[in-house]
Amino acid sequence: MSITYLEAIREAQAKALRDDPRVYIYGQDVGAFGGAFKATKNLAKEFPGRVIDAPISEDAMVGSAVGAAIQGMRPIIEMQFADFSTAGFNQIVNQAATLYWRTQVPCPIVVRLPFGGTEGGGPFHSQTMEAIYAHYPGLVVMTPATVEDAYSMLLEAVAIDDPVIFCEHKFLYYHLKADKLPIEALPTGKARIARAGRDMTIVTYSAMVHESLAAAEELMHDGWEIEVVDLRSVKPMDTDTVIASVARTGRLLCVGEAWPWGGVTAEVIARVATEAFGMLDAPPRRLNAKDTPVPYHPNLWAAHRPMAQSIVDAARDLLEM
């Protein structure tokens, strides 16, 4: 029996609700309908009064969660799509992120963002928002790439006292499966070596981990051994693991699905260039989505974001330097 990435998120929420009476879920259509992607399917029946449908106001959803957190609750807010979280941006970055620093009162809320591109999603349902939220002090930004991390990191997100932006990739919901849920896991802020190698380091996260692993497999046929580092969370970021990998390989390619300007890949390169410049045998390089809104057409969408073949091409250019 296998479990999907989406089912892992649902199971994590069920466990959080079961284990802690302070936890509740609030979002549009999360009750009887089970959420836009069925991440809360049947939870309203199992936990009556704790899986609550919200009005179509992301501002009100997050604002009420901040108030509930102040009173000792641990809300999980589901955004139907990450893109819509901008309607609650003020509450997230000006209220939740700063609350502890202003008042010494923790704000243990989780904002679940179904993010990233899928065929036909278009510009309003496909954006990757992690770099925007990582810019603000006080927010933890998680980007799980595996079924195991989707489960364990969501449970950790509910347990910690900081506001968490939980970026769950829509493309992985049904495309990713595991045999079972984990009992133990790495803590947030610790990166994972998804594949060991000696010739080049690819640093990435979320769905791009799987595209990067596919690229590494292709490059193996040419005799190249590529190391793939899964950041797991972008705030906090595990710089030590990244630098240790670059020290072994001498080359760095950063891959992200988000737009290039001011993104996570730029931050990784800045840290490596500042702290480990002497370890590089070639200029570091990044590969991101095109600097345009996300297109609707499936063919344009596939050309817009990094895919395994474009990662292979970028890696070969870097390996030949």
Backbone as numpy.savetxt, mean C-alpha at the origin, in Angstrom:
# Nx Ny Nz CAx CAy CAz Cx Cy Cz
-7.14 -25.68 0.20 -7.98 -24.48 0.20 -7.11 -23.24 0.20
-7.45 -22.25 -0.61 -6.65 -21.04 -0.69 -7.50 -19.84 -0.27
-6.81 -18.75 0.04 -7.48 -17.52 0.45 -6.95 -16.38 -0.39
-7.84 -15.52 -0.85 -7.44 -14.41 -1.70 -7.01 -13.21 -0.84
-6.38 -12.27 -1.51 -5.97 -11.00 -0.88 -7.19 -10.30 -0.29
-8.31 -10.28 -1.02 -9.53 -9.64 -0.53 -10.09 -10.37 0.68
-10.10 -11.70 0.62 -10.61 -12.48 1.75 -9.75 -12.28 2.99
-8.45 -12.10 2.80 -7.55 -11.85 3.93 -7.91 -10.54 4.62
-8.26 -9.54 3.84 -8.68 -8.25 4.41 -9.98 -8.41 5.18
-10.91 -9.18 4.61 -12.18 -9.43 5.29 -11.97 -10.20 6.60
-11.10 -11.20 6.56 -10.83 -12.00 7.75 -10.14 -11.18 8.83
-9.25 -10.29 8.42 -8.57 -9.42 9.40 -9.59 -8.52 10.10
-10.53 -7.98 9.34 -11.55 -7.12 9.94 -12.44 -7.92 10.89
-12.80 -9.13 10.48 -13.62 -9.97 11.34 -12.90 -10.28 12.65
-11.63 -10.59 12.58 -10.87 -10.88 13.79 -10.77 -9.64 14.68
-10.53 -8.48 14.06 -10.43 -7.24 14.84 -11.75 -6.95 15.55
-12.87 -7.14 14.86 -14.18 -6.92 15.46 -14.45 -7.92 16.59
-14.02 -9.15 16.36 -14.25 -10.21 17.34 -13.42 -10.01 18.60
-12.20 -9.54 18.42 -11.25 -9.46 19.53 -11.36 -8.17 20.34
-11.90 -7.11 19.73 -11.87 -5.81 20.41 -13.22 -5.10 20.22
-13.99 -4.94 21.27 -15.31 -4.29 21.15 -15.24 -2.82 20.77
-14.04 -2.23 20.79 -13.90 -0.82 20.41 -13.85 -0.64 18.90
-13.65 -1.72 18.17 -13.51 -1.64 16.72 -14.90 -1.61 16.06
-15.05 -0.74 15.07 -16.23 -0.77 14.22 -15.81 -0.34 12.82
-16.65 -0.67 11.83 -16.38 -0.34 10.43 -17.43 0.65 9.96
-16.99 1.67 9.27 -17.89 2.73 8.80 -17.53 3.07 7.36
-18.51 3.07 6.48 -18.24 3.38 5.09 -19.50 3.26 4.26
-19.42 3.67 3.02 -20.57 3.64 2.13 -20.85 2.21 1.66
-22.06 1.74 1.92 -22.52 0.41 1.49 -21.76 -0.74 2.11
-21.16 -0.54 3.28 -20.39 -1.62 3.91 -21.30 -2.61 4.64
-22.56 -2.24 4.88 -23.45 -3.08 5.66 -24.03 -4.23 4.86
-25.30 -4.15 4.50 -25.97 -5.24 3.80 -25.32 -5.55 2.45
-24.80 -4.53 1.78 -24.19 -4.73 0.46 -22.81 -5.35 0.56
-22.12 -5.16 1.67 -20.80 -5.77 1.85 -19.64 -4.99 1.30
-19.87 -3.71 0.97 -18.79 -2.88 0.44 -18.69 -2.96 -1.07
-18.07 -1.95 -1.66 -17.95 -1.88 -3.12 -17.26 -3.11 -3.70
-16.31 -3.67 -2.96 -15.56 -4.84 -3.43 -15.82 -6.08 -2.57
-16.82 -6.00 -1.71 -17.22 -7.11 -0.82 -16.18 -7.40 0.27
-15.43 -6.39 0.67 -14.45 -6.58 1.73 -15.11 -6.70 3.10
-16.39 -6.32 3.20 -17.11 -6.45 4.47 -18.30 -7.40 4.35
-18.28 -8.26 3.36 -19.39 -9.17 3.10 -19.72 -10.00 4.35
-20.99 -9.98 4.74 -21.54 -10.75 5.88 -21.09 -10.26 7.25
-20.24 -9.27 7.32 -19.77 -8.81 8.62 -20.87 -8.09 9.41
-21.77 -7.41 8.71 -22.86 -6.73 9.40 -23.78 -7.72 10.10
-23.95 -8.92 9.51 -24.77 -9.95 10.15 -24.09 -10.50 11.39
-22.79 -10.72 11.29 -22.05 -11.30 12.40 -21.84 -10.30 13.54
-21.75 -9.02 13.18 -21.48 -7.99 14.18 -22.50 -6.86 14.05
-23.73 -7.11 14.42 -24.79 -6.10 14.25 -24.49 -4.82 15.02
-24.73 -3.71 14.32 -24.51 -2.41 14.93 -23.07 -1.93 14.89
-22.16 -2.74 14.34 -20.74 -2.37 14.32 -20.17 -2.30 12.90
-20.98 -2.57 11.90 -20.61 -2.39 10.49 -21.67 -1.47 9.92
-21.33 -0.19 9.79 -22.35 0.86 9.67 -22.22 1.58 8.33
-23.36 1.71 7.64 -23.38 2.45 6.37 -23.28 3.95 6.64
-22.45 4.60 5.84 -22.22 6.04 5.99 -22.91 6.81 4.87
-23.19 8.08 5.09 -23.66 8.93 3.99 -22.54 9.15 2.98
-22.89 9.67 1.83 -21.87 9.90 0.80 -21.14 11.20 1.14
-20.30 11.11 2.15 -19.50 12.26 2.59 -18.24 11.73 3.26
-17.16 11.67 2.49 -15.90 11.19 3.05 -15.40 12.11 4.16
-15.69 13.40 4.04 -15.33 14.36 5.08 -16.01 13.99 6.40
-17.29 13.68 6.35 -18.03 13.31 7.55 -17.58 11.96 8.09
-17.27 11.03 7.19 -16.82 9.71 7.63 -15.55 9.81 8.47
-14.55 10.51 7.94 -13.28 10.60 8.66 -13.43 11.48 9.90
-14.17 12.57 9.77 -14.35 13.46 10.91 -15.01 12.75 12.08
-16.02 11.94 11.81 -16.68 11.21 12.89 -15.74 10.17 13.49
-14.89 9.58 12.65 -13.93 8.58 13.14 -12.91 9.22 14.08
-12.45 10.42 13.76 -11.52 11.12 14.64 -12.18 11.38 15.99
-13.44 11.83 15.96 -14.16 12.05 17.21 -14.34 10.78 18.01
-14.66 9.68 17.33 -14.82 8.40 18.02 -13.50 7.91 18.61
-12.41 8.12 17.87 -11.09 7.71 18.38 -10.73 8.49 19.64
-11.06 9.76 19.67 -10.80 10.58 20.86 -11.53 9.99 22.07
-12.69 9.40 21.82 -13.50 8.82 22.89 -13.15 7.36 23.19
-12.07 6.85 22.55 -11.58 5.52 22.88 -11.92 4.42 21.90
-12.62 4.72 20.81 -12.96 3.72 19.81 -11.82 3.53 18.82
-11.92 2.47 18.01 -10.90 2.19 16.99 -11.61 1.95 15.65
-11.96 3.02 14.96 -12.73 2.90 13.73 -11.88 2.42 12.54
-12.51 1.64 11.68 -11.97 1.30 10.37 -12.88 1.98 9.35
-12.32 2.89 8.58 -13.08 3.62 7.56 -12.77 3.03 6.20
-13.79 2.62 5.48 -13.60 2.12 4.12 -13.97 3.21 3.12
-12.99 3.63 2.32 -13.26 4.46 1.16 -13.61 3.52 0.00
-14.63 3.86 -0.77 -14.97 2.99 -1.89 -13.83 2.91 -2.90
-13.18 4.03 -3.13 -11.97 4.08 -3.96 -11.02 5.08 -3.31
-9.73 4.83 -3.43 -8.74 5.72 -2.82 -8.89 7.14 -3.33
-9.25 7.29 -4.59 -9.39 8.61 -5.20 -10.34 9.50 -4.41
-11.40 8.88 -3.84 -12.43 9.65 -3.15 -11.96 10.15 -1.79
-10.83 9.65 -1.32 -10.35 10.08 -0.01 -9.97 11.55 0.00
-9.74 12.12 -1.18 -9.41 13.55 -1.22 -10.57 14.40 -0.70
-11.80 13.86 -0.76 -12.94 14.59 -0.22 -12.89 14.65 1.31
-12.10 13.77 1.92 -11.90 13.80 3.36 -10.48 14.20 3.75
-9.78 14.83 2.82 -8.36 15.12 3.00 -8.10 16.02 4.21
-8.93 17.03 4.38 -8.74 17.94 5.51 -8.79 17.19 6.84
-9.77 16.31 6.98 -9.90 15.57 8.23 -8.71 14.63 8.46
-8.18 14.05 7.37 -7.07 13.11 7.51 -5.78 13.82 7.89
-5.42 14.85 7.13 -4.09 15.44 7.31 -4.06 16.58 8.32
-5.18 17.28 8.49 -5.19 18.40 9.44 -5.73 18.02 10.81
-6.53 16.97 10.88 -7.09 16.56 12.16 -6.43 15.27 12.67
-6.61 14.16 11.93 -6.09 12.87 12.41 -4.57 12.89 12.55
-3.87 13.38 11.54 -2.41 13.32 11.55 -1.79 14.16 12.65
-2.45 15.24 13.01 -1.85 16.18 13.97 -2.39 16.04 15.38
-3.41 15.21 15.58 -4.13 15.20 16.85 -3.20 14.94 18.04
-2.40 13.90 17.95 -1.54 13.56 19.09 -0.55 14.68 19.39
-0.02 15.29 18.33 1.00 16.33 18.51 0.40 17.61 19.10
-0.91 17.79 18.89 -1.57 18.98 19.42 -2.11 18.76 20.83
-2.53 17.53 21.12 -3.31 17.30 22.35 -2.77 16.19 23.24
-1.83 15.39 22.73 -1.35 14.19 23.43 -2.43 13.12 23.54
-3.47 13.22 22.72 -4.52 12.20 22.65 -4.31 11.41 21.36
-4.16 10.09 21.45 -3.92 9.30 20.23 -5.15 9.27 19.33
-4.90 8.96 18.07 -5.99 8.90 17.07 -5.90 7.57 16.32
-6.33 6.47 16.95 -6.18 5.14 16.33 -7.28 4.83 15.31
-7.20 5.47 14.16 -8.15 5.17 13.09 -7.40 4.50 11.94
-8.11 3.69 11.18 -7.58 3.07 9.96 -8.45 3.53 8.80
-7.82 4.09 7.78 -8.54 4.48 6.57 -8.11 3.53 5.46
-9.02 2.64 5.07 -8.70 1.67 4.02 -8.92 2.30 2.65
-7.88 2.28 1.83 -7.93 2.87 0.49 -7.77 1.78 -0.56
-8.84 1.34 -1.23 -8.69 0.48 -2.41 -8.06 1.33 -3.53
-6.80 1.07 -3.84 -6.07 1.97 -4.73 -5.46 1.20 -5.89
-4.88 1.94 -6.82 -4.17 1.34 -7.95 -5.07 1.07 -9.13
-4.43 0.82 -10.26 -5.14 0.71 -11.52 -5.67 -0.68 -11.82
-6.77 -0.70 -12.54 -7.31 -1.91 -13.16 -7.82 -1.51 -14.54
-7.96 -2.48 -15.42 -8.44 -2.18 -16.76 -9.81 -1.51 -16.70
-9.93 -0.36 -17.36 -11.20 0.34 -17.42 -11.51 1.18 -16.21
-10.58 1.27 -15.26 -10.83 2.06 -14.05 -10.85 3.54 -14.32
-9.96 4.00 -15.19 -9.94 5.40 -15.57 -9.38 6.33 -14.51
-9.47 7.63 -14.74 -8.76 8.61 -13.90 -9.36 8.83 -12.52
-10.60 8.42 -12.28 -11.25 8.69 -11.00 -11.29 7.48 -10.07
-10.80 6.32 -10.54 -10.92 5.09 -9.75 -9.62 4.28 -9.77
-8.50 4.91 -10.07 -7.26 4.15 -10.26 -6.03 4.79 -9.66
-6.20 5.88 -8.94 -5.02 6.62 -8.48 -4.34 5.93 -7.30
-3.04 6.13 -7.22 -2.26 5.61 -6.10 -1.85 6.80 -5.25
-2.33 6.81 -4.00 -2.27 8.01 -3.17 -1.20 7.96 -2.08
-0.40 6.90 -2.07 0.49 6.68 -0.92 1.48 7.81 -0.69
2.04 8.38 -1.75 3.05 9.44 -1.58 2.44 10.71 -1.01
1.20 10.99 -1.37 0.52 12.18 -0.85 0.39 12.09 0.66
-0.10 10.94 1.14 -0.30 10.80 2.58 1.01 10.62 3.33
2.00 9.99 2.71 3.30 9.82 3.37 3.99 11.15 3.60
3.61 12.17 2.86 4.21 13.50 3.02 3.91 14.09 4.40
2.82 13.66 5.02 2.36 14.32 6.25 2.83 13.56 7.49
3.55 14.24 8.40 3.95 13.60 9.66 2.72 13.19 10.46
2.85 12.08 11.16 1.76 11.59 12.00 0.96 10.47 11.39
1.08 10.25 10.07 0.36 9.18 9.40 1.29 8.00 9.13
0.80 6.80 9.35 1.48 5.58 8.92 0.83 5.15 7.60
1.66 4.80 6.61 1.14 4.44 5.29 1.62 3.03 4.95
0.68 2.08 4.95 0.98 0.68 4.68 0.59 0.32 3.25
1.44 -0.51 2.61 1.21 -0.90 1.21 1.46 -2.40 1.04
0.60 -3.24 1.58 0.85 -4.69 1.52 0.80 -5.24 0.11
1.75 -6.14 -0.18 1.86 -6.72 -1.52 1.47 -8.19 -1.55
1.24 -8.80 -0.39 0.94 -10.22 -0.33 -0.33 -10.46 0.48
-0.89 -11.63 0.31 -2.07 -12.02 1.09 -1.73 -11.99 2.58
-0.55 -12.51 2.91 -0.14 -12.58 4.31 -0.02 -11.20 4.92
0.58 -10.27 4.18 0.72 -8.91 4.70 -0.61 -8.17 4.74
-1.49 -8.42 3.78 -2.81 -7.78 3.81 -3.53 -8.11 5.11
-3.37 -9.35 5.56 -4.01 -9.79 6.81 -3.29 -9.25 8.03
-2.00 -9.53 8.14 -1.28 -9.19 9.37 -1.11 -7.69 9.54
-0.88 -6.96 8.45 -0.68 -5.52 8.56 -1.98 -4.79 8.88
-3.11 -5.31 8.40 -4.37 -4.66 8.75 -4.67 -4.84 10.24
-4.37 -6.02 10.77 -4.54 -6.22 12.21 -3.61 -5.31 13.00
-2.39 -5.15 12.52 -1.46 -4.24 13.20 -1.96 -2.80 13.10
-2.51 -2.44 11.95 -3.03 -1.08 11.76 -4.11 -0.76 12.77
-4.99 -1.72 13.04 -6.07 -1.51 14.01 -5.51 -1.40 15.43
-4.44 -2.12 15.71 -3.91 -2.19 17.08 -3.09 -0.98 17.49
-2.40 -0.34 16.56 -1.52 0.75 16.93 -2.31 2.03 17.18
-1.69 2.96 17.88 -2.38 4.19 18.28 -2.30 5.32 17.26
-1.61 5.11 16.17 -1.47 6.14 15.15 -2.53 5.99 14.07
-2.91 7.08 13.40 -3.77 6.96 12.23 -3.03 6.29 11.08
-3.68 5.32 10.46 -3.05 4.51 9.41 -3.81 4.67 8.10
-3.06 4.90 7.04 -3.60 4.85 5.68 -3.23 3.49 5.12
-4.23 2.65 4.91 -4.00 1.27 4.50 -4.31 1.13 3.02
-3.26 1.06 2.21 -3.39 1.05 0.75 -3.45 -0.39 0.24
-4.65 -0.84 -0.08 -4.85 -2.21 -0.56 -5.12 -2.16 -2.07
-4.34 -2.92 -2.82 -4.40 -2.79 -4.28 -5.56 -3.59 -4.87
-6.40 -2.91 -5.63 -7.60 -3.54 -6.19 -7.26 -4.67 -7.15
-6.17 -4.53 -7.90 -5.81 -5.57 -8.86 -5.45 -6.88 -8.16
-4.97 -6.77 -6.92 -4.57 -7.97 -6.19 -5.74 -8.67 -5.51
-6.88 -8.01 -5.39 -8.02 -8.57 -4.65 -8.29 -10.03 -5.01
-8.41 -10.31 -6.30 -8.74 -11.66 -6.75 -7.60 -12.35 -7.48
-6.57 -11.59 -7.84 -5.46 -12.17 -8.60 -4.41 -12.84 -7.71
-4.49 -12.61 -6.41 -3.46 -13.10 -5.50 -4.08 -14.04 -4.48
-3.43 -15.21 -4.29 -3.93 -16.21 -3.35 -2.79 -16.77 -2.52
-3.14 -17.26 -1.34 -2.18 -17.94 -0.46 -2.85 -19.17 0.12
-2.03 -20.10 0.58 -2.58 -21.35 1.13 -3.24 -21.15 2.48
-2.70 -20.19 3.27 -3.24 -19.99 4.61 -2.85 -18.61 5.11
-3.47 -18.19 6.18 -3.16 -16.92 6.80 -1.99 -17.10 7.77
-1.19 -16.04 7.96 0.00 -16.17 8.80 -0.33 -16.12 10.29
0.55 -16.72 11.07 0.47 -16.63 12.52 1.39 -15.52 13.02
2.56 -15.40 12.38 3.53 -14.36 12.72 3.84 -13.55 11.46
4.33 -12.33 11.65 4.63 -11.47 10.51 5.69 -10.46 10.88
6.32 -9.91 9.86 7.25 -8.80 10.08 6.47 -7.58 10.55
7.07 -6.75 11.37 6.38 -5.53 11.79 6.36 -4.49 10.67
5.40 -3.61 10.72 5.38 -2.48 9.79 6.66 -1.67 9.97
7.21 -1.22 8.84 8.47 -0.49 8.88 9.67 -1.36 8.58
9.44 -2.66 8.41 10.50 -3.59 8.05 10.25 -4.13 6.65
11.20 -3.90 5.75 11.07 -4.37 4.37 11.36 -5.87 4.29
10.98 -6.44 3.16 11.14 -7.88 2.95 11.95 -8.11 1.67
12.93 -9.00 1.74 13.63 -9.41 0.53 12.76 -10.45 -0.17
12.06 -10.03 -1.20 11.14 -10.92 -1.91 11.89 -11.89 -2.81
13.07 -11.48 -3.24 13.92 -12.36 -4.06 15.35 -11.91 -3.88
16.24 -12.84 -3.60 17.65 -12.51 -3.41 18.37 -12.46 -4.75
19.37 -11.58 -4.84 20.15 -11.45 -6.08 21.46 -10.76 -5.83
22.28 -10.65 -6.88 23.61 -10.08 -6.71 23.93 -8.96 -7.70
23.15 -8.82 -8.78 23.53 -7.92 -9.86 22.84 -6.56 -9.82
21.65 -6.48 -9.25 20.92 -5.24 -9.19 19.80 -5.36 -8.16
19.46 -4.24 -7.53 18.35 -4.19 -6.58 17.16 -3.48 -7.22
16.00 -4.10 -7.16 14.74 -3.43 -7.48 14.01 -3.19 -6.17
13.73 -1.93 -5.87 12.95 -1.57 -4.69 11.55 -1.18 -5.14
10.55 -1.79 -4.53 9.19 -1.56 -4.98 8.21 -1.89 -3.86
6.92 -1.88 -4.17 5.90 -2.14 -3.15 4.57 -2.40 -3.84
3.64 -2.96 -3.09 2.29 -3.25 -3.56 2.31 -4.11 -4.83
1.43 -3.82 -5.79 1.30 -4.68 -6.97 2.56 -4.74 -7.80
3.40 -3.71 -7.72 4.62 -3.69 -8.51 5.64 -4.71 -8.04
5.46 -5.25 -6.83 6.32 -6.34 -6.38 6.19 -7.52 -7.33
4.98 -7.83 -7.74 4.74 -9.01 -8.58 5.21 -8.77 -10.02
5.04 -7.55 -10.52 5.60 -7.23 -11.83 7.13 -7.31 -11.79
7.72 -6.86 -10.70 9.18 -6.87 -10.56 9.71 -8.30 -10.43
8.99 -9.14 -9.71 9.40 -10.55 -9.61 9.32 -11.25 -10.96
8.30 -10.93 -11.73 8.19 -11.50 -13.08 9.34 -11.02 -13.96
9.71 -9.75 -13.82 10.85 -9.21 -14.58 12.14 -9.89 -14.15
12.32 -10.10 -12.86 13.53 -10.76 -12.37 13.63 -12.18 -12.90
12.50 -12.85 -13.01 12.49 -14.21 -13.56 12.92 -14.20 -15.02
12.44 -13.21 -15.77 12.82 -13.08 -17.18 14.31 -12.79 -17.31
14.83 -11.90 -16.48 16.24 -11.53 -16.56 17.16 -12.67 -16.14
16.65 -13.60 -15.36 17.45 -14.76 -14.97 17.88 -15.57 -16.18
17.05 -15.56 -17.24 17.39 -16.30 -18.45 18.62 -15.71 -19.14
18.90 -14.44 -18.86 20.10 -13.79 -19.42 21.30 -13.89 -18.47
21.10 -14.59 -17.36 22.19 -14.76 -16.41 22.25 -13.72 -15.31
21.27 -12.82 -15.27 21.26 -11.78 -14.25 20.49 -12.25 -13.01
21.04 -11.98 -11.85 20.36 -12.28 -10.58 19.91 -10.97 -9.95
18.61 -10.75 -9.95 18.04 -9.48 -9.50 17.46 -9.65 -8.09
17.82 -8.74 -7.20 17.24 -8.74 -5.86 16.02 -7.82 -5.84
14.92 -8.30 -5.30 13.69 -7.51 -5.22 13.38 -7.24 -3.76
13.27 -5.96 -3.41 12.95 -5.55 -2.05 11.53 -5.00 -2.03
10.69 -5.61 -1.20 9.31 -5.16 -0.99 9.30 -4.26 0.24
9.04 -2.97 0.04 9.05 -2.03 1.16 8.00 -2.35 2.21
6.85 -2.87 1.80 5.72 -3.21 2.67 5.02 -1.98 3.23
5.74 -1.04 3.78 5.16 0.25 4.16 6.07 1.34 3.62
5.46 2.44 3.19 6.27 3.55 2.68 6.49 4.62 3.74
5.71 4.56 4.82 5.92 5.46 5.96 5.50 4.70 7.22
6.44 4.21 8.04 7.88 4.38 7.93 8.49 3.54 6.81
9.67 3.97 6.35 10.39 3.29 5.28 11.67 2.67 5.84
11.92 1.44 5.45 13.09 0.70 5.93 14.30 1.00 5.06
14.93 2.12 5.33 16.10 2.53 4.54 17.26 1.57 4.72
17.44 1.02 5.91 18.58 0.14 6.18 18.58 -1.08 5.28
17.42 -1.72 5.10 17.35 -2.90 4.24 17.64 -2.53 2.79
17.14 -1.39 2.36 17.41 -0.93 0.99 18.90 -0.71 0.78
19.54 0.00 1.69 20.97 0.29 1.55 21.80 -0.98 1.63
21.42 -1.90 2.50 22.15 -3.17 2.59 22.06 -3.94 1.28
20.91 -3.89 0.63 20.76 -4.56 -0.66 21.61 -3.89 -1.73
21.58 -2.56 -1.78 22.39 -1.82 -2.76 23.88 -2.08 -2.54
24.27 -2.23 -1.28 25.67 -2.53 -0.98 26.09 -3.87 -1.57
25.15 -4.81 -1.68 25.44 -6.12 -2.26 25.47 -6.09 -3.77
24.60 -5.24 -4.38 24.42 -5.32 -5.83 25.06 -4.18 -6.61
25.14 -3.00 -6.02 25.76 -1.85 -6.68 24.86 -1.10 -7.65
23.66 -1.60 -7.88 22.75 -0.94 -8.81 21.35 -0.88 -8.21
20.61 0.20 -8.55 19.29 0.42 -7.95 18.30 0.87 -9.00
17.19 0.13 -9.08 16.03 0.52 -9.88 14.83 0.55 -8.94
14.16 1.69 -8.88 12.96 1.84 -8.05 11.73 1.83 -8.95
10.76 1.00 -8.60 9.57 0.83 -9.43 8.33 1.17 -8.62
7.49 2.03 -9.16 6.24 2.39 -8.51 5.14 2.61 -9.53
3.91 2.33 -9.14 2.77 2.54 -10.04 2.31 3.98 -10.05
2.71 4.74 -9.03 2.26 6.13 -8.93 2.99 7.00 -9.95
2.55 8.26 -10.03 3.21 9.20 -10.91 4.62 9.50 -10.39
5.52 9.92 -11.25 6.93 10.05 -10.85 7.23 11.26 -9.97
6.53 12.36 -10.17 6.93 13.61 -9.53 6.71 13.54 -8.02
7.78 13.65 -7.25 7.66 13.68 -5.79 7.14 12.40 -5.18
7.43 11.27 -5.78 6.85 10.01 -5.32 7.76 9.22 -4.40
7.32 8.00 -4.07 8.07 7.12 -3.19 9.39 6.72 -3.84
9.38 6.48 -5.13 10.62 6.09 -5.81 11.66 7.20 -5.72
11.22 8.45 -5.83 12.14 9.58 -5.70 12.72 9.64 -4.29
11.91 9.33 -3.29 12.38 9.34 -1.90 13.42 8.25 -1.68
13.19 7.06 -2.21 14.15 5.97 -2.06 15.49 6.36 -2.69
15.45 6.90 -3.89 16.69 7.28 -4.57 17.40 8.39 -3.81
16.64 9.35 -3.29 17.25 10.44 -2.52 17.98 9.90 -1.30
17.38 8.95 -0.61 18.01 8.39 0.58 19.27 7.60 0.23
19.19 6.81 -0.82 20.37 6.03 -1.22 21.49 6.94 -1.70
21.14 7.95 -2.50 22.16 8.88 -3.00 22.82 9.66 -1.86
22.05 9.94 -0.82 22.59 10.70 0.31 23.42 9.84 1.24
22.94 8.62 1.51 23.55 7.79 2.54 24.44 6.68 1.99
24.34 6.38 0.71 25.11 5.24 0.18 25.60 5.49 -1.24
25.93 6.75 -1.53 26.35 7.10 -2.90 27.56 6.28 -3.35
28.51 6.08 -2.44 29.74 5.36 -2.79 29.54 3.90 -3.10
28.38 3.36 -2.77 28.10 1.95 -3.04 27.53 1.71 -4.42
27.16 2.79 -5.11 26.54 2.66 -6.42 27.58 2.52 -7.52
27.36 1.56 -8.41 28.22 1.38 -9.58 27.64 2.01 -10.83
26.41 2.52 -10.73 25.73 3.17 -11.85 24.71 4.12 -11.26
24.29 5.13 -12.02 23.28 6.05 -11.49 21.98 5.32 -11.17
21.37 5.61 -10.03 20.09 4.97 -9.71 19.01 5.44 -10.68
18.02 4.61 -10.88 16.98 4.91 -11.85 15.61 4.57 -11.26
14.58 5.29 -11.68 13.22 4.98 -11.25 12.34 4.74 -12.47
11.31 3.96 -12.25 10.34 3.65 -13.29 8.95 3.79 -12.67
8.18 4.72 -13.20 6.85 5.01 -12.68 5.82 5.01 -13.79
4.58 5.28 -13.42 3.54 5.48 -14.42 3.84 6.75 -15.22
3.20 6.85 -16.36 3.32 8.07 -17.16 2.73 9.25 -16.37
3.26 10.43 -16.61 2.83 11.62 -15.87 1.56 12.20 -16.52
0.53 11.36 -16.57 -0.77 11.75 -17.13 -1.86 11.12 -16.26
-3.08 11.63 -16.33 -4.18 10.91 -15.68 -4.29 9.48 -16.21
-4.83 8.60 -15.39 -4.91 7.18 -15.76 -5.95 7.00 -16.87
-5.57 6.36 -17.99 -6.51 6.20 -19.10 -7.51 5.07 -18.87
-8.64 5.17 -19.55 -9.68 4.14 -19.46 -9.32 2.89 -20.28
-8.88 3.08 -21.50 -8.74 1.95 -22.42 -7.73 0.95 -21.90
-8.04 -0.35 -21.92 -7.13 -1.35 -21.38 -5.73 -1.31 -21.97
-5.63 -1.08 -23.28 -4.31 -1.04 -23.90 -3.52 0.19 -23.44
-4.21 1.32 -23.32 -3.54 2.52 -22.84 -3.16 2.39 -21.37
-4.05 1.73 -20.60 -3.75 1.52 -19.19 -2.50 0.66 -19.02
-2.38 -0.40 -19.82 -1.22 -1.28 -19.72 0.07 -0.55 -20.10
-0.04 0.43 -20.99 1.14 1.20 -21.38 1.43 2.33 -20.41
0.45 2.68 -19.59 0.58 3.81 -18.67 1.42 3.45 -17.45
1.22 2.25 -16.92 1.88 1.83 -15.69 3.05 0.90 -16.00
4.00 0.77 -15.09 5.07 -0.22 -15.31 4.49 -1.63 -15.36
4.97 -2.42 -16.29 4.63 -3.83 -16.39 5.94 -4.61 -16.42
5.85 -5.93 -16.34 7.06 -6.75 -16.27 8.03 -6.43 -17.40
7.51 -6.29 -18.64 8.42 -6.07 -19.76 9.10 -4.71 -19.70
8.38 -3.67 -19.28 9.03 -2.36 -19.17 10.06 -2.34 -18.05
9.82 -3.13 -17.00 10.81 -3.26 -15.93 12.04 -4.00 -16.45
11.82 -5.04 -17.23 12.95 -5.76 -17.86 13.78 -4.81 -18.70
13.13 -4.00 -19.52 13.85 -3.07 -20.41 14.66 -2.06 -19.60
14.05 -1.50 -18.56 14.76 -0.53 -17.72 15.92 -1.17 -16.99
15.73 -2.39 -16.53 16.78 -3.10 -15.81 17.96 -3.41 -16.73
17.67 -3.82 -17.96 18.76 -4.13 -18.89 19.60 -2.90 -19.20
18.95 -1.76 -19.36 19.68 -0.52 -19.59 20.62 -0.22 -18.43
20.15 -0.44 -17.22 20.94 -0.15 -16.03 22.06 -1.17 -15.85
21.78 -2.41 -16.14 22.78 -3.47 -15.98 23.92 -3.32 -16.98
23.66 -2.72 -18.10 24.69 -2.55 -19.13 25.54 -1.32 -18.94
25.24 -0.51 -17.92 26.04 0.70 -17.67 27.37 0.33 -17.02
